[in-house]
Amino acid sequence: METAEQIKEVVRQKYGAIAEQPDDAVGCCGSAQAGPTSCCGPEKSVSVPIDMTVGYDELNGYIAEADLGLGCGLPTQFAQIKPGDVVVDLGSGAGNDCFVARAETGETGRVIGLDMTPAMIDRARKNTKSLGFTNVEFVYGDIEDMPLPENLANVVVSNCVMNLVPDKRKAFTETYRILKPGGHFSISDIVLKGELPKGLQRDAELYVGCVSGAIQKDDYLQLVQDAGFTKILVQKEREIAMPDEVLKNYLSDQEIADYRQKDQGIYSVTVFAQKPEVAIRPTVSCCGPDCCN
């Protein structure tokens, strides 16, 4: 089994390779352009693309050069960003969500992108320089241990990144830390519902995220709650369609029929949650005559 650091290195290498590709060859496993050198490796060329289209080009602030086709939702559309907000994008890639967020927060706001892939940071900074933005910056760092101060952000966004993080519990705890009291996040991600057929389980995760790591939806929401967040809401949910042409590589015809009939599958979700205005202290039971003094 791969260690957490090995998983991170795989992610770093694969997404670094994507960042260094020319604009007309970007994308991951859901891209029709994925080929022998795609992020999924030489054995994972996809001739039938899986629908991961999210419609970024309809949003204000969209920059085509920063869209590497790696998202699975539109977190900025649901993030309730206001003029003057400080916004942090976790796993910012080439900067697409940051630039959309900037269109919402305006000149008086501040947008910070965090990414652990140096090539992505370089590409995002080049995009920012070419656009002349002075209130968008990109920081190299790990989502599990963010090099950002506490109580920094009004809003945190992230797009199809948490599923790649080995320690999701720590990542959500860090997200809570950097948010201001009363701040909130809107995160799009890949989750699972039901027990997928064994032949499909790992490879399906590879197809939709390039690195396995997606967890059950209920477990995902529980981690958010455990981190201290309140007002947790699934803002949008849609199933990632798996074409029969893909399923036939892993399942028999009968297994495909069973898969279609059961309440199971791979889903894109956008989740909202808020950091309380006042931290809620954990309840401690009094254990004796002196412990409550």
PAZAPA-4460 file (N, C-alpha, C; in steps of 0.05 Angstrom, whole numbers, plus 32768, in hexadecimal, padded with zeros to 4 digits):
% residues 293
    n_x    n_y    n_z   ca_x   ca_y   ca_z    c_x    c_y    c_z   seq   type   mol
   8011   7FE8   8000   8000   8000   8000   8012   8019   8000     1      M     A
   800A   802D   7FF0   801A   8045   7FEF   8017   8056   8008     2      E     A
   802C   8062   8011   802B   8074   8028   801F   808F   801F     3      T     A
   8018   809F   8033   800D   80BA   802C   8020   80CA   801C     4      A     A
   803A   80C9   8023   804D   80D9   8014   8051   80CE   7FF7     5      E     A
   804F   80B4   7FF4   8051   80A8   7FD9   8039   80B1   7FC8     6      Q     A
   8021   80B2   7FD4   8009   80BB   7FC6   800D   80D8   7FBD     7      I     A
   8016   80E8   7FD0   801B   8105   7FC9   802F   8108   7FB2     8      K     A
   8043   80F8   7FB2   8057   80FA   7F9D   804C   80F2   7F82     9      E     A
   803B   80DD   7F82   802E   80D5   7F69   801C   80EC   7F5F    10      V     A
   800D   80F8   7F71   7FFC   810F   7F69   800D   8125   7F5E    11      V     A
   8022   812B   7F6C   8034   8142   7F64   8040   813D   7F48    12      R     A
   8048   8125   7F43   8054   811E   7F2A   803F   811F   7F13    13      Q     A
   8028   8114   7F18   8014   8112   7F03   8009   812E   7EFC    14      K     A
   8004   813E   7F11   7FF9   8159   7F0C   800E   816C   7F02    15      Y     A
   8027   8166   7F0A   803D   8176   7EFF   8040   8171   7EE1    16      G     A
   803C   8158   7ED8   803D   8152   7EBC   8027   8160   7EAD    17      A     A
   800F   8161   7EB9   7FF9   816F   7EAC   7FFF   818D   7EA9    18      I     A
   800A   8199   7EBE   8011   81B5   7EBE   8024   81BC   7EA8    19      A     A
   8036   81AA   7EA1   804A   81AF   7E8D   8042   81A8   7E71    20      E     A
   802A   819D   7E6D   8020   8197   7E52   8017   81B1   7E45    21      Q     A
   8017   81B1   7E2A   800C   81C9   7E1C   7FEF   81CB   7E20    22      P     A
   7FE4   81E3   7E1C   7FC8   81E9   7E22   7FB4   81D6   7E14    23      D     A
   7FBB   81CC   7DFC   7FA8   81BC   7DEE   7FAA   819E   7DF5    24      D     A
   7FBA   8198   7E0A   7FBD   817C   7E11   7FB8   8177   7E2E    25      A     A
   7FAB   818A   7E3C   7FA7   8187   7E58   7F8E   8176   7E5E    26      V     A
   7F8B   816F   7E77   7F74   815F   7E80   7F7E   8146   7E8D    27      G     A
   7F6B   8139   7E9A   7F72   8120   7EA8   7F63   8109   7E9C    28      C     A
   7F5A   80F7   7EAD   7F4E   80DE   7EA3   7F33   80E3   7E96    29      C     A
   7F27   80F9   7E9C   7F0D   80FF   7E90   7F10   810D   7E75    30      G     A
   7F28   8111   7E6C   7F2C   8120   7E53   7F2E   810E   7E3C    31      S     A
   7F22   8116   7E26   7F24   8106   7E0D   7F41   8107   7E03    32      A     A
   7F51   811A   7E0D   7F6C   811C   7E04   7F7F   810B   7E14    33      Q     A
   7F75   80FE   7E29   7F87   80EE   7E39   7F94   80D8   7E28    34      A     A
   7FAD   80D6   7E29   7FBB   80C3   7E17   7FD0   80B3   7E26    35      G     A
   7FE3   80A8   7E18   7FF8   8097   7E24   8008   80A5   7E3A    36      P     A
   800A   80C0   7E39   8019   80CE   7E4E   8007   80DE   7E60    37      T     A
   7FEE   80D6   7E61   7FDB   80E5   7E72   7FE1   80E0   7E8F    38      S     A
   7FD3   80EE   7EA1   7FD8   80EC   7EBE   7FD1   80D0   7EC8    39      C     A
   7FC2   80C1   7EBA   7FBA   80A7   7EC4   7FCE   8092   7EBD    40      C     A
   7FE3   8099   7EAF   7FF8   8085   7EAA   7FF4   8077   7E8F    41      G     A
   8007   8068   7E86   8006   805C   7E6C   7FF1   8047   7E68    42      P     A
   7FE7   803B   7E7E   7FD3   8026   7E7C   7FB6   8032   7E7E    43      E     A
   7FB3   804C   7E81   7F99   8057   7E87   7F90   806B   7E72    44      K     A
   7F97   8066   7E59   7F8D   8077   7E43   7F6F   8073   7E41    45      S     A
   7F5F   8088   7E3F   7F42   8086   7E3E   7F38   808E   7E23    46      V     A
   7F2D   807B   7E14   7F23   8082   7DFA   7F07   808D   7DFB    47      S     A
   7EF8   8086   7E11   7EDD   8091   7E15   7EDE   80A3   7E2C    48      V     A
   7EDC   80BE   7E28   7EDF   80D1   7E3E   7EC7   80CF   7E51    49      P     A
   7ECC   80D2   7E6B   7EB7   80D4   7E7F   7EAF   80F1   7E82    50      I     A
   7E95   80F6   7E84   7E8C   8112   7E85   7E93   811F   7E9F    51      D     A
   7EA6   8131   7E9E   7EAD   8141   7EB6   7EA9   815F   7EB0    52      M     A
   7E9B   8165   7E9B   7E97   8181   7E92   7E89   8190   7EA9    53      T     A
   7E94   81A8   7EAF   7E88   81B8   7EC5   7E80   81D4   7EBD    54      V     A
   7E85   81DC   7EA5   7E7A   81F6   7E9B   7E87   820F   7EA5    55      G     A
   7EA1   820E   7EAA   7EB0   8225   7EB4   7EAD   823D   7EA1    56      Y     A
   7EAD   8238   7E87   7EAE   824F   7E74   7E96   8261   7E76    57      D     A
   7E82   8259   7E86   7E6A   826A   7E8A   7E6E   827D   7EA2    58      E     A
   7E83   827B   7EB1   7E87   828A   7ECA   7E98   82A3   7EC4    59      L     A
   7E92   82B9   7ED2   7EA2   82D1   7ED1   7EBE   82CA   7EDC    60      N     A
   7ED2   82D5   7ECF   7EEE   82D0   7ED8   7EFB   82B8   7ECC    61      G     A
   7EEC   82A8   7EBC   7EF7   8290   7EB0   7F0E   8297   7E9E    62      Y     A
   7F25   8289   7EA1   7F3C   828C   7E90   7F43   8271   7E83    63      I     A
   7F3F   826F   7E69   7F43   8255   7E5C   7F5E   8249   7E60    64      A     A
   7F73   825A   7E60   7F8E   8251   7E64   7F93   8244   7E7F    65      E     A
   7F82   824A   7E92   7F85   823F   7EAD   7F73   8227   7EB2    66      A     A
   7F63   8220   7E9F   7F51   8209   7EA1   7F5F   81F0   7E96    67      D     A
   7F68   81DF   7EA8   7F76   81C6   7EA0   7F64   81AE   7E9F    68      L     A
   7F4A   81B3   7EA2   7F37   819D   7EA0   7F38   8189   7EB7    69      G     A
   7F3F   8193   7ECF   7F43   8181   7EE5   7F2C   8183   7EFA    70      L     A
   7F19   8194   7EF6   7F04   8198   7F0A   7EEE   8184   7F07    71      G     A
   7EDD   8184   7F1C   7EC5   8172   7F1C   7EAD   8181   7F25    72      C     A
   7EAF   819B   7F28   7E98   81AB   7F31   7E9E   81C9   7F2D    73      G     A
   7E8C   81D9   7F38   7E8F   81F6   7F37   7E8D   8202   7F53    74      L     A
   7EA1   81FD   7F64   7E9F   8207   7F7F   7E9C   8225   7F82    75      P     A
   7EA9   8234   7F70   7EA8   8251   7F72   7E8B   825B   7F6C    76      T     A
   7E7C   824C   7F5C   7E61   8254   7F56   7E4F   8253   7F6F    77      Q     A
   7E56   8242   7F81   7E45   823E   7F99   7E52   8249   7FB2    78      F     A
   7E69   8257   7FB0   7E79   825E   7FC7   7E70   8278   7FD5    79      A     A
   7E5D   8286   7FC9   7E52   829F   7FD6   7E68   82B2   7FDD    80      Q     A
   7E7A   82B6   7FC9   7E91   82C9   7FCD   7E86   82E5   7FCA    81      I     A
   7E8F   82F7   7FDC   7E86   8313   7FDC   7E9E   8325   7FD6    82      K     A
   7E99   833D   7FCB   7EAF   8350   7FC7   7EBF   8355   7FE0    83      P     A
   7ED9   8354   7FDD   7EEB   8358   7FF4   7EF2   8340   8003    84      G     A
   7EE7   8329   7FFD   7EED   8310   800B   7F0A   8307   8006    85      D     A
   7F15   82F8   8019   7F2E   82E9   8016   7F26   82CD   800F    86      V     A
   7F2F   82C3   7FF8   7F27   82A8   7FEF   7F40   8297   7FEC    87      V     A
   7F3F   827F   7FF6   7F55   826C   7FF3   7F4B   8254   7FE2    88      V     A
   7F5A   824D   7FCD   7F54   8236   7FBC   7F68   8220   7FC2    89      D     A
   7F5E   8209   7FCB   7F6F   81F3   7FD2   7F73   81E1   7FBA    90      L     A
   7F8C   81DD   7FB2   7F92   81CE   7F9A   7F8C   81DF   7F82    91      G     A
   7F98   81F6   7F80   7F90   820B   7F6D   7F99   8206   7F50    92      S     A
   7FAB   81F3   7F4B   7FB2   81ED   7F30   7FBD   8205   7F21    93      G     A
   7FB3   8209   7F09   7FBC   821F   7EF8   7FAE   8239   7EFE    94      A     A
   7F9B   8238   7F12   7F8F   8251   7F1B   7F73   8256   7F13    95      G     A
   7F66   8243   7F06   7F4B   8248   7EFA   7F37   8252   7F10    96      N     A
   7F34   8242   7F25   7F21   824A   7F3A   7F29   8264   7F48    97      D     A
   7F43   8269   7F4A   7F4C   8282   7F56   7F43   829A   7F45    98      C     A
   7F45   8298   7F2B   7F3E   82AE   7F1A   7F20   82B3   7F1A    99      F     A
   7F11   829D   7F1B   7EF4   82A0   7F1E   7EEC   82AC   7F38   100      V     A
   7EFA   82A4   7F4E   7EF5   82B0   7F68   7EFC   82CD   7F68   101      A     A
   7F11   82D5   7F5A   7F19   82F1   7F59   7F04   8302   7F4D   102      R     A
   7EF6   82F7   7F39   7EE1   8306   7F2C   7ECA   830C   7F40   103      A     A
   7EC8   82FB   7F55   7EB3   82FF   7F69   7EBC   8311   7F80   104      E     A
   7ED5   830E   7F88   7EDF   831D   7F9F   7EE9   8339   7F97   105      T     A
   7EEF   833C   7F7D   7EF6   8357   7F73   7F12   8361   7F7B   106      G     A
   7F17   8379   7F74   7F31   8385   7F79   7F37   8388   7F97   107      E     A
   7F22   838B   7FA7   7F26   838F   7FC4   7F2A   8374   7FD3   108      T     A
   7F27   835E   7FC5   7F2A   8344   7FD2   7F46   8339   7FCE   109      G     A
   7F4A   8320   7FD7   7F63   8313   7FD4   7F5E   82F5   7FCF   110      R     A
   7F6D   82EA   7FBC   7F69   82CE   7FB6   7F85   82C0   7FB8   111      V     A
   7F85   82A9   7FC6   7F9E   829A   7FCA   7F99   827E   7FC1   112      I     A
   7FAA   8275   7FAF   7FA9   8259   7FA5   7FBF   8249   7FB3   113      G     A
   7FB8   8231   7FBD   7FCC   8220   7FCA   7FCE   8206   7FBA   114      L     A
   7FE6   81FE   7FB3   7FEA   81E5   7FA4   8005   81D9   7FAC   115      D     A
   8007   81BF   7FAB   8020   81B1   7FB2   8030   81A9   7F9A   116      M     A
   8028   81B1   7F82   8037   81AA   7F6A   8045   81C2   7F5F   117      T     A
   8060   81C3   7F60   806E   81DB   7F58   8068   81E4   7F3B   118      P     A
   8064   81D1   7F29   805E   81D8   7F0D   8043   81E6   7F0B   119      A     A
   8030   81DE   7F1C   8016   81EB   7F1B   8019   8208   7F26   120      M     A
   8028   820B   7F3C   802D   8226   7F47   8039   8238   7F32   121      I     A
   804D   822D   7F24   805B   823D   7F0F   8047   8245   7EF9   122      D     A
   8036   8232   7EF0   8024   8238   7EDB   800F   824D   7EE4   123      R     A
   8005   824A   7EFD   7FF2   825D   7F07   7FFD   8279   7F0A   124      A     A
   8016   827B   7F13   8023   8295   7F16   8027   82A2   7EFB   125      R     A
   802E   8293   7EE7   8031   829E   7ECC   8016   82A8   7EC2   126      K     A
   8001   8299   7EC7   7FE6   82A2   7EBE   7FDF   82BC   7ECC   127      N     A
   7FE5   82BE   7EE6   7FDE   82D6   7EF6   7FEE   82EE   7EEB   128      T     A
   8007   82EA   7EE5   8018   8300   7EDB   800D   830A   7EC0   129      K     A
   8006   82F7   7EAF   7FFC   82FF   7E95   7FE1   830E   7E97   130      S     A
   7FD2   8309   7EAC   7FB8   8316   7EAF   7FBB   8330   7EBE   131      L     A
   7FD2   8335   7ECB   7FD6   834D   7ED9   7FC8   834F   7EF4   132      G     A
   7FC0   8339   7EFF   7FB2   8339   7F19   7FC7   833D   7F30   133      F     A
   7FC0   834F   7F42   7FD1   8355   7F59   7FC7   834A   7F73   134      T     A
   7FAE   8340   7F73   7FA3   8336   7F8C   7F9D   8318   7F8B   135      N     A
   7FAC   830A   7F79   7FAB   82ED   7F77   7FC7   82E3   7F7B   136      V     A
   7FCB   82D0   7F8D   7FE5   82C5   7F92   7FE3   82A6   7F95   137      E     A
   7FFA   8299   7F90   7FFB   827C   7F92   8011   8273   7FA4   138      F     A
   800A   8261   7FB6   801C   8258   7FCB   8020   823A   7FC9   139      V     A
   8039   8232   7FCB   8040   8215   7FCB   803B   820A   7FE7   140      Y     A
   802C   81F4   7FE9   8028   81E8   8003   8015   81D0   8002   141      G     A
   8014   81C2   8019   8004   81AA   801C   7FEA   81B0   802A   142      D     A
   7FD4   81A6   801F   7FBA   81AB   802B   7FB8   81A0   8047   143      I     A
   7FC7   818B   804D   7FC7   817F   8068   7FD6   8190   807C   144      E     A
   7FE6   81A3   8073   7FF6   81B3   8084   7FFB   81CE   8076   145      D     A
   7FE7   81DF   8075   7FE7   81F7   8064   7FF9   820C   8070   146      M     A
   800A   8218   805F   801C   822E   8068   800D   8248   8068   147      P     A
   7FF5   8248   8075   7FE4   8260   8075   7FDB   8265   8092   148      L     A
   7FD7   827E   809A   7FCF   8284   80B5   7FB2   827D   80BB   149      P     A
   7FAC   8279   80D4   7F91   8273   80DC   7F7F   828C   80D8   150      E     A
   7F65   8287   80D6   7F51   829D   80D4   7F58   82B0   80BC   151      N     A
   7F60   82A4   80A6   7F69   82B4   808F   7F52   82BA   807B   152      L     A
   7F43   82A5   8075   7F31   82A6   805E   7F14   82A9   8066   153      A     A
   7F06   82B8   8055   7EE9   82B9   8057   7EDD   82A1   804A   154      N     A
   7EEA   8298   8034   7EDF   8282   8024   7EF6   8270   801B   155      V     A
   7EF2   8256   801D   7F04   8242   8011   7EF6   8233   7FFB   156      V     A
   7F03   8230   7FE4   7EF8   821F   7FCF   7F0C   820A   7FC7   157      V     A
   7F03   81F5   7FBB   7F15   81E0   7FB1   7F06   81D0   7F9D   158      S     A
   7F14   81C6   7F89   7F06   81B8   7F72   7F14   819E   7F6C   159      N     A
   7F08   8188   7F74   7F11   816D   7F6E   7F2E   8168   7F78   160      C     A
   7F33   8170   7F91   7F4E   816E   7F9C   7F4E   815D   7FB6   161      V     A
   7F3A   8161   7FC7   7F3A   8153   7FE1   7F3B   8135   7FDD   162      M     A
   7F2F   812B   7FC7   7F2F   810E   7FC3   7F4C   8104   7FBE   163      N     A
   7F5E   8116   7FB8   7F7A   810E   7FB4   7F8B   810F   7FCD   164      L     A
   7F80   811B   7FE2   7F8F   811F   7FFB   7F8D   8106   800C   165      V     A
   7FA4   80FB   8015   7FA4   80E3   8025   7F96   80E6   8040   166      P     A
   7F9C   80FC   804E   7F91   8101   8069   7F7B   8117   8067   167      D     A
   7F63   810E   805F   7F4E   8122   805B   7F45   812E   8075   168      K     A
   7F46   811F   808B   7F3F   812A   80A5   7F51   8143   80AC   169      R     A
   7F6A   8140   80A8   7F7D   8156   80AD   7F78   816D   809A   170      K     A
   7F72   8167   8081   7F6D   817C   806D   7F55   818D   8075   171      A     A
   7F40   8180   807F   7F28   8190   8087   7F2E   819F   80A1   172      F     A
   7F3E   8193   80B2   7F45   81A2   80CB   7F55   81BB   80C4   173      T     A
   7F67   81B9   80B0   7F77   81CF   80A7   7F65   81E4   8099   174      E     A
   7F51   81DB   808A   7F3F   81ED   807D   7F30   81FD   8093   175      T     A
   7F27   81F0   80A8   7F1A   81FD   80BE   7F2C   8212   80CA   176      Y     A
   7F45   820B   80CE   7F58   821E   80DB   7F5C   8237   80CB   177      R     A
   7F5E   8236   80B1   7F64   824E   80A1   7F4C   825F   809C   178      I     A
   7F34   8254   80A1   7F1C   8264   809D   7F17   8277   80B5   179      L     A
   7F0D   828E   80AF   7F05   82A1   80C4   7EEB   8296   80D1   180      K     A
   7EE7   829D   80EB   7ECD   8295   80F7   7EB6   82A0   80E6   181      P     A
   7EA3   828F   80E0   7E8D   8296   80CF   7E93   8292   80B1   182      G     A
   7EAC   828C   80AA   7EB3   8286   808F   7EA9   826B   8086   183      G     A
   7EAB   8266   806C   7EA0   824D   8062   7EB0   8242   804B   184      H     A
   7EAB   8229   8044   7EB7   821E   802C   7EA2   8214   8019   185      F     A
   7EAA   8212   7FFF   7E9A   8204   7FEB   7EAE   81F3   7FDB   186      S     A
   7EAB   81D9   7FDE   7EBF   81C7   7FD2   7EB1   81B2   7FC0   187      I     A
   7EBB   81B1   7FA8   7EB1   819C   7F95   7EC5   8184   7F96   188      S     A
   7EBA   816C   7F96   7ECB   8155   7F99   7EBE   813C   7F8E   189      D     A
   7ECD   8127   7F8D   7EC3   810C   7F85   7EBF   80FB   7F9D   190      I     A
   7EA7   80EF   7FA0   7EA1   80DD   7FB5   7E94   80C4   7FAA   191      V     A
   7E92   80B0   7FBB   7E85   8097   7FB2   7E6C   8092   7FC2   192      L     A
   7E59   8084   7FB5   7E40   807C   7FC2   7E3D   805F   7FBE   193      K     A
   7E39   8050   7FD3   7E36   8033   7FD1   7E51   8025   7FCD   194      G     A
   7E50   800B   7FCF   7E68   7FFB   7FCB   7E6B   7FF4   7FAE   195      E     A
   7E7F   8000   7FA1   7E83   7FFB   7F84   7E8D   7FDF   7F80   196      L     A
   7E87   7FD3   7F69   7E92   7FB8   7F62   7EB0   7FB9   7F64   197      P     A
   7EBC   7FA3   7F6F   7ED9   7FA2   7F74   7EE9   7FA7   7F5A   198      K     A
   7EDF   7F9D   7F44   7EED   7FA0   7F2B   7EEF   7FBD   7F22   199      G     A
   7EDC   7FCD   7F2C   7EDA   7FE9   7F23   7EE6   7FFD   7F37   200      L     A
   7EE7   7FF5   7F50   7EEB   8008   7F66   7F04   8019   7F62   201      Q     A
   7F1B   800E   7F61   7F33   801E   7F5F   7F36   802C   7F44   202      R     A
   7F30   801D   7F2F   7F34   8029   7F14   7F20   803F   7F0F   203      D     A
   7F08   803D   7F1A   7EF4   8053   7F16   7EFE   806C   7F23   204      A     A
   7F0A   8069   7F3B   7F15   8081   7F49   7F2C   808D   7F39   205      E     A
   7F3C   807B   7F2D   7F52   8085   7F1C   7F47   8095   7F04   206      L     A
   7F32   808B   7EF8   7F27   8099   7EE1   7F1E   80B5   7EE7   207      Y     A
   7F0F   80B8   7EFE   7F03   80D2   7F03   7F16   80E4   7F13   208      V     A
   7F2B   80DB   7F1F   7F3C   80EC   7F2E   7F5A   80E7   7F29   209      G     A
   7F60   80D4   7F19   7F7C   80CC   7F12   7F8B   80BF   7F29   210      C     A
   7F84   80C4   7F42   7F90   80B6   7F59   7F79   80AE   7F6B   211      V     A
   7F78   8094   7F72   7F63   808B   7F83   7F64   8099   7F9E   212      S     A
   7F4D   809D   7FAB   7F4C   80AB   7FC4   7F31   80B5   7FCB   213      G     A
   7F1E   80B2   7FB8   7F02   80BA   7FBE   7EF7   80A8   7FD3   214      A     A
   7EE7   80B3   7FE5   7EDB   80A4   7FFB   7EBD   80A6   7FFA   215      I     A
   7EAF   8097   800B   7E92   8097   800B   7E88   80B3   8013   216      Q     A
   7E72   80BA   8006   7E67   80D5   800B   7E61   80DA   8028   217      K     A
   7E55   80C7   8036   7E4E   80CA   8052   7E67   80CE   8063   218      D     A
   7E7C   80BF   805D   7E95   80C2   806C   7EA1   80DD   8067   219      D     A
   7E9F   80E7   804F   7EAA   8101   8047   7E9C   8117   8058   220      Y     A
   7E82   8116   8059   7E72   812A   8068   7E78   8128   8086   221      L     A
   7E7D   8110   808F   7E83   810C   80AC   7E9E   8119   80B3   222      Q     A
   7EB1   8117   80A1   7ECB   8124   80A6   7EC8   8143   80A8   223      L     A
   7EB6   814E   8097   7EB1   816A   8098   7EA5   8172   80B3   224      V     A
   7E92   8162   80BC   7E85   8168   80D6   7E99   8164   80ED   225      Q     A
   7EAA   8150   80EB   7EBD   814B   8100   7ED2   8161   8103   226      D     A
   7ED7   8170   80ED   7EEA   8186   80EE   7EDE   819E   80FC   227      A     A
   7EC4   819E   8102   7EB8   81B4   8110   7EA5   81C5   8100   228      G     A
   7EA2   81BE   80E6   7E91   81CE   80D5   7E73   81CA   80DB   229      F     A
   7E64   81DF   80D5   7E47   81DE   80D8   7E39   81E6   80BE   230      T     A
   7E1F   81E5   80BD   7E0F   81EC   80A6   7E19   81DD   808D   231      K     A
   7E1F   81C4   8090   7E29   81B4   807A   7E13   81AE   8066   232      I     A
   7E18   81B3   804D   7E04   81B1   8038   7E10   81A7   801E   233      L     A
   7E04   8193   8012   7E0D   818B   7FF7   7DFE   819D   7FE3   234      V     A
   7E0E   81AF   7FD7   7E02   81C3   7FC6   7DFB   81B8   7FAA   235      Q     A
   7E0A   81A5   7FA2   7E05   8198   7F88   7E10   817C   7F87   236      K     A
   7E02   816B   7F7A   7E0B   814F   7F78   7E03   8144   7F5C   237      E     A
   7E16   8137   7F4F   7E0F   8129   7F36   7E21   8111   7F33   238      R     A
   7E15   80FD   7F27   7E24   80E4   7F23   7E37   80E8   7F0B   239      E     A
   7E4F   80DD   7F0E   7E63   80DC   7EF8   7E5C   80C4   7EE7   240      I     A
   7E52   80CA   7ECF   7E49   80B4   7EBD   7E61   80A3   7EB4   241      A     A
   7E5E   8089   7EB8   7E72   8076   7EB0   7E68   8067   7E97   242      M     A
   7E72   806D   7E80   7E68   8060   7E67   7E6C   8042   7E68   243      P     A
   7E5A   8033   7E5B   7E5D   8016   7E5A   7E77   800E   7E4E   244      D     A
   7E81   801E   7E3B   7E9B   8017   7E2F   7EB2   8016   7E43   245      E     A
   7EAF   8027   7E58   7EC3   8026   7E6D   7EBE   800F   7E80   246      V     A
   7EA5   800C   7E89   7E9E   7FF8   7E9C   7EA4   7FDC   7E92   247      L     A
   7EA2   7FD7   7E78   7EA7   7FBD   7E6D   7EC4   7FB4   7E70   248      K     A
   7ED6   7FC7   7E76   7EF2   7FC0   7E7B   7EF5   7FB2   7E96   249      N     A
   7EE1   7FB5   7EA8   7EE4   7FAB   7EC3   7ECD   7F99   7ECC   250      Y     A
   7EB5   7F9C   7EBF   7E9E   7F8D   7EC9   7E92   7F7D   7EB3   251      L     A
   7E84   7F67   7EBB   7E75   7F57   7EA8   7E5B   7F66   7EA1   252      S     A
   7E4D   7F5C   7E8D   7E33   7F69   7E85   7E20   7F68   7E9D   253      D     A
   7E1F   7F52   7EAB   7E0C   7F50   7EC2   7E14   7F64   7ED8   254      Q     A
   7E2E   7F66   7EDD   7E38   7F79   7EF1   7E32   7F96   7EEA   255      E     A
   7E34   7F9B   7ED0   7E2D   7FB6   7EC7   7E0F   7FBC   7ECC   256      I     A
   7DFE   7FA8   7EC5   7DE2   7FAC   7ECA   7DDC   7FB0   7EE7   257      A     A
   7DE9   7FA0   7EF9   7DE5   7FA4   7F16   7DEE   7FBF   7F1F   258      D     A
   7E05   7FC8   7F14   7E10   7FE2   7F1B   7DFD   7FF9   7F14   259      Y     A
   7DF0   7FF6   7EFD   7DDD   800B   7EF4   7DC4   800C   7F06   260      R     A
   7DBC   7FF6   7F11   7DA3   7FF4   7F20   7DA6   7FFC   7F3D   261      Q     A
   7DBE   7FFA   7F48   7DC2   7FFF   7F65   7DC8   801D   7F6A   262      K     A
   7DC3   8025   7F83   7DC9   8041   7F8B   7DE7   8043   7F93   263      D     A
   7DF7   8043   7F7E   7E14   8044   7F83   7E21   8052   7F6B   264      Q     A
   7E38   805C   7F6F   7E46   8069   7F59   7E5A   807D   7F63   265      G     A
   7E64   808D   7F50   7E78   80A1   7F55   7E6B   80BC   7F50   266      I     A
   7E6D   80CE   7F63   7E5E   80E7   7F61   7E70   8100   7F65   267      Y     A
   7E69   8114   7F56   7E74   812F   7F5B   7E62   813D   7F6E   268      S     A
   7E6D   8147   7F84   7E5D   8156   7F98   7E6A   8171   7F9D   269      V     A
   7E5A   8185   7FA2   7E64   819F   7FAC   7E58   81A3   7FC8   270      T     A
   7E6A   81A5   7FDC   7E62   81A6   7FF8   7E68   81C1   8004   271      V     A
   7E55   81CC   8012   7E58   81E5   8021   7E59   81DF   803E   272      F     A
   7E6A   81EE   804D   7E6A   81EC   806B   7E75   8205   8076   273      A     A
   7E6D   820C   808F   7E75   8225   809B   7E84   8220   80B5   274      Q     A
   7E98   8231   80BA   7EA6   8232   80D4   7E95   8243   80E7   275      K     A
   7E8D   8239   80FE   7E7C   8249   810F   7E88   8264   8117   276      P     A
   7E77   8278   811C   7E80   8292   8124   7E90   8290   813E   277      E     A
   7E86   827F   8150   7E93   827B   816A   7E9A   825D   816C   278      V     A
   7EB3   8257   8172   7EBB   823B   8174   7EAB   822D   818A   279      A     A
   7EA2   8216   8184   7E92   8206   8197   7EA6   81F4   81A7   280      I     A
   7EA7   81F9   81C1   7EB9   81E9   81D2   7EAD   81CD   81D6   281      R     A
   7EBE   81B8   81D5   7EB3   819D   81D9   7EA8   819A   81F5   282      P     A
   7E93   818B   81F7   7E86   8185   8211   7E98   8172   8221   283      T     A
   7E9E   8179   823B   7EAE   8168   824C   7E9D   8161   8265   284      V     A
   7E9A   8148   826A   7E8B   813F   8281   7E9C   8143   829A   285      S     A
   7E8F   814C   82B0   7E9D   814F   82CA   7EA1   8134   82D6   286      C     A
   7EBA   812D   82DD   7EC0   8112   82E6   7EC4   8110   8304   287      C     A
   7EC1   8126   8313   7EC5   8125   8330   7EC2   8140   833C   288      G     A
   7EC6   8142   8356   7EC1   815B   8364   7ED4   8171   835D   289      P     A
   7EEC   816B   8351   7F00   817F   834C   7F03   8185   832E   290      D     A
   7EFA   8174   831C   7F02   8177   8300   7EF5   818E   82F3   291      C     A
   7EDF   8199   82FD   7ED1   81AF   82F1   7ED9   81CA   82FC   292      C     A
   7EEA   81CA   830F   7EF3   81E3   831B   7F06   81F2   8309   293      N     A
***
